[in-house]
Amino acid sequence: MENKMLQKNWNPWSIIIGMAVVMTAIAMLHQQLA
C-alpha cells in the first residue's frame, strides 16, 4: 500500500459513507444489547 492509494481514495463521499456505516453498526449493537 502506498500513500498515493490513500490520497486517491480520499474524498468527501468516503468519509460520509464511513460515518454512515459506523452509525449503523452502533445502532445495531444498541438494539442487540437492549
C-alpha distance matrix in Angstrom:
0.0 3.8 6.9 8.3 6.8 8.2 11.3 11.9 12.2 14.1 17.7 20.9 20.9 17.7 19.4 22.7 21.5 19.7 22.9 25.0 23.2 23.6 27.3 28.0 26.7 28.9 31.8 31.6 31.5 34.5 36.4 35.8 36.9 39.9
3.8 0.0 3.8 5.3 5.6 7.1 9.1 10.3 11.6 13.0 16.7 20.1 20.7 17.9 19.4 22.9 22.3 20.6 23.7 26.0 24.7 25.1 28.5 29.6 28.6 30.6 33.5 33.6 33.6 36.5 38.5 38.2 39.2 42.0
6.9 3.8 0.0 3.8 5.4 5.2 6.2 8.5 10.1 10.5 14.2 17.6 18.8 16.2 17.3 20.9 20.8 19.2 21.9 24.6 23.8 23.9 27.2 28.7 28.0 29.6 32.5 33.1 33.1 35.7 37.8 37.9 38.7 41.3
8.3 5.3 3.8 0.0 3.8 5.5 5.1 6.0 8.6 9.8 13.1 16.8 17.8 15.7 17.4 20.7 20.6 19.7 22.6 24.9 24.3 25.0 28.1 29.3 29.0 30.9 33.6 34.1 34.5 37.1 39.0 39.2 40.3 42.8
6.8 5.6 5.4 3.8 0.0 3.8 5.5 5.1 6.3 8.5 11.8 15.4 15.7 13.2 15.4 18.6 17.9 17.0 20.2 22.2 21.3 22.2 25.4 26.3 26.0 28.1 30.7 31.0 31.5 34.2 35.9 36.1 37.4 39.9
8.2 7.1 5.2 5.5 3.8 0.0 3.8 5.5 5.3 6.0 9.7 13.0 13.8 11.1 12.5 16.0 15.7 14.4 17.3 19.7 19.0 19.5 22.7 24.0 23.6 25.5 28.1 28.7 29.1 31.6 33.6 33.9 34.9 37.4
11.3 9.1 6.2 5.1 5.5 3.8 0.0 3.8 5.5 5.0 8.3 11.9 13.4 11.6 12.8 16.2 16.7 15.9 18.4 20.9 20.8 21.4 24.2 25.8 25.8 27.5 30.0 30.9 31.5 33.7 35.7 36.3 37.4 39.6
11.9 10.3 8.5 6.0 5.1 5.5 3.8 0.0 3.8 5.6 7.9 11.7 12.4 11.0 13.2 16.1 16.1 16.0 18.9 20.7 20.7 21.9 24.6 25.7 26.1 28.1 30.3 31.0 32.0 34.3 35.9 36.6 38.0 40.1
12.2 11.6 10.1 8.6 6.3 5.3 5.5 3.8 0.0 3.8 6.1 9.5 9.5 7.5 10.1 12.8 12.4 12.3 15.4 17.1 16.9 18.3 21.0 21.9 22.3 24.5 26.5 27.2 28.3 30.6 32.2 32.8 34.3 36.4
14.1 13.0 10.5 9.8 8.5 6.0 5.0 5.6 3.8 0.0 3.8 7.1 8.5 6.8 8.0 11.2 11.9 11.5 13.8 16.1 16.5 17.4 19.8 21.4 21.9 23.5 25.7 26.9 27.8 29.8 31.6 32.5 33.7 35.6
17.7 16.7 14.2 13.1 11.8 9.7 8.3 7.9 6.1 3.8 0.0 3.8 5.5 5.6 6.8 9.1 10.4 11.0 12.9 14.7 15.9 17.1 18.9 20.5 21.7 23.2 24.9 26.3 27.7 29.3 31.0 32.3 33.6 35.2
20.9 20.1 17.6 16.8 15.4 13.0 11.9 11.7 9.5 7.1 3.8 0.0 3.8 5.5 5.2 6.2 8.6 9.8 10.7 12.4 14.3 15.4 16.6 18.4 20.0 21.3 22.6 24.4 25.9 27.2 28.8 30.5 31.8 33.0
20.9 20.7 18.8 17.8 15.7 13.8 13.4 12.4 9.5 8.5 5.5 3.8 0.0 3.8 5.4 5.0 6.0 8.3 9.8 10.5 12.1 14.1 15.3 16.3 18.2 19.9 21.0 22.4 24.3 25.8 26.9 28.6 30.2 31.4
17.7 17.9 16.2 15.7 13.2 11.1 11.6 11.0 7.5 6.8 5.6 5.5 3.8 0.0 3.8 5.5 5.2 5.9 8.6 9.9 10.5 12.2 14.2 15.2 16.4 18.3 19.9 21.0 22.5 24.4 25.8 27.0 28.5 30.2
19.4 19.4 17.3 17.4 15.4 12.5 12.8 13.2 10.1 8.0 6.8 5.2 5.4 3.8 0.0 3.8 5.5 5.0 6.1 8.6 9.9 10.5 12.2 14.2 15.3 16.5 18.3 20.0 21.2 22.6 24.5 25.9 27.0 28.5
22.7 22.9 20.9 20.7 18.6 16.0 16.2 16.1 12.8 11.2 9.1 6.2 5.0 5.5 3.8 0.0 3.8 5.4 5.2 6.2 8.7 10.0 10.6 12.3 14.3 15.5 16.5 18.4 20.1 21.2 22.7 24.5 25.9 26.9
21.5 22.3 20.8 20.6 17.9 15.7 16.7 16.1 12.4 11.9 10.4 8.6 6.0 5.2 5.5 3.8 0.0 3.8 5.5 5.1 6.2 8.6 9.9 10.5 12.2 14.3 15.3 16.4 18.4 20.0 21.1 22.6 24.4 25.7
19.7 20.6 19.2 19.7 17.0 14.4 15.9 16.0 12.3 11.5 11.0 9.8 8.3 5.9 5.0 5.4 3.8 0.0 3.8 5.4 5.2 6.2 8.7 9.9 10.6 12.4 14.3 15.4 16.6 18.5 20.2 21.3 22.7 24.4
22.9 23.7 21.9 22.6 20.2 17.3 18.4 18.9 15.4 13.8 12.9 10.7 9.8 8.6 6.1 5.2 5.5 3.8 0.0 3.8 5.5 5.1 6.1 8.5 9.9 10.6 12.2 14.2 15.4 16.6 18.5 20.1 21.1 22.4
25.0 26.0 24.6 24.9 22.2 19.7 20.9 20.7 17.1 16.1 14.7 12.4 10.5 9.9 8.6 6.2 5.1 5.4 3.8 0.0 3.8 5.5 5.2 6.1 8.6 9.9 10.5 12.2 14.3 15.4 16.6 18.4 20.0 21.0
23.2 24.7 23.8 24.3 21.3 19.0 20.8 20.7 16.9 16.5 15.9 14.3 12.1 10.5 9.9 8.7 6.2 5.2 5.5 3.8 0.0 3.8 5.5 5.1 6.1 8.6 9.9 10.5 12.3 14.3 15.4 16.6 18.4 19.9
23.6 25.1 23.9 25.0 22.2 19.5 21.4 21.9 18.3 17.4 17.1 15.4 14.1 12.2 10.5 10.0 8.6 6.2 5.1 5.5 3.8 0.0 3.8 5.4 5.1 6.2 8.6 9.9 10.6 12.4 14.4 15.5 16.5 18.3
27.3 28.5 27.2 28.1 25.4 22.7 24.2 24.6 21.0 19.8 18.9 16.6 15.3 14.2 12.2 10.6 9.9 8.7 6.1 5.2 5.5 3.8 0.0 3.8 5.5 5.1 6.2 8.7 9.9 10.6 12.4 14.4 15.4 16.4
28.0 29.6 28.7 29.3 26.3 24.0 25.8 25.7 21.9 21.4 20.5 18.4 16.3 15.2 14.2 12.3 10.5 9.9 8.5 6.1 5.1 5.4 3.8 0.0 3.8 5.5 5.1 6.2 8.6 9.9 10.7 12.4 14.3 15.3
26.7 28.6 28.0 29.0 26.0 23.6 25.8 26.1 22.3 21.9 21.7 20.0 18.2 16.4 15.3 14.3 12.2 10.6 9.9 8.6 6.1 5.1 5.5 3.8 0.0 3.8 5.5 5.1 6.2 8.7 10.0 10.7 12.3 14.2
28.9 30.6 29.6 30.9 28.1 25.5 27.5 28.1 24.5 23.5 23.2 21.3 19.9 18.3 16.5 15.5 14.3 12.4 10.6 9.9 8.6 6.2 5.1 5.5 3.8 0.0 3.8 5.4 5.1 6.2 8.7 10.0 10.5 12.1
31.8 33.5 32.5 33.6 30.7 28.1 30.0 30.3 26.5 25.7 24.9 22.6 21.0 19.9 18.3 16.5 15.3 14.3 12.2 10.5 9.9 8.6 6.2 5.1 5.5 3.8 0.0 3.8 5.5 5.2 6.3 8.8 10.0 10.5
31.6 33.6 33.1 34.1 31.0 28.7 30.9 31.0 27.2 26.9 26.3 24.4 22.4 21.0 20.0 18.4 16.4 15.4 14.2 12.2 10.5 9.9 8.7 6.2 5.1 5.4 3.8 0.0 3.8 5.5 5.1 6.3 8.7 9.9
31.5 33.6 33.1 34.5 31.5 29.1 31.5 32.0 28.3 27.8 27.7 25.9 24.3 22.5 21.2 20.1 18.4 16.6 15.4 14.3 12.3 10.6 9.9 8.6 6.2 5.1 5.5 3.8 0.0 3.8 5.4 5.1 6.1 8.5
34.5 36.5 35.7 37.1 34.2 31.6 33.7 34.3 30.6 29.8 29.3 27.2 25.8 24.4 22.6 21.2 20.0 18.5 16.6 15.4 14.3 12.4 10.6 9.9 8.7 6.2 5.2 5.5 3.8 0.0 3.8 5.5 5.2 5.9
36.4 38.5 37.8 39.0 35.9 33.6 35.7 35.9 32.2 31.6 31.0 28.8 26.9 25.8 24.5 22.7 21.1 20.2 18.5 16.6 15.4 14.4 12.4 10.7 10.0 8.7 6.3 5.1 5.4 3.8 0.0 3.8 5.6 5.2
35.8 38.2 37.9 39.2 36.1 33.9 36.3 36.6 32.8 32.5 32.3 30.5 28.6 27.0 25.9 24.5 22.6 21.3 20.1 18.4 16.6 15.5 14.4 12.4 10.7 10.0 8.8 6.3 5.1 5.5 3.8 0.0 3.8 5.6
36.9 39.2 38.7 40.3 37.4 34.9 37.4 38.0 34.3 33.7 33.6 31.8 30.2 28.5 27.0 25.9 24.4 22.7 21.1 20.0 18.4 16.5 15.4 14.3 12.3 10.5 10.0 8.7 6.1 5.2 5.6 3.8 0.0 3.8
39.9 42.0 41.3 42.8 39.9 37.4 39.6 40.1 36.4 35.6 35.2 33.0 31.4 30.2 28.5 26.9 25.7 24.4 22.4 21.0 19.9 18.3 16.4 15.3 14.2 12.1 10.5 9.9 8.5 5.9 5.2 5.6 3.8 0.0
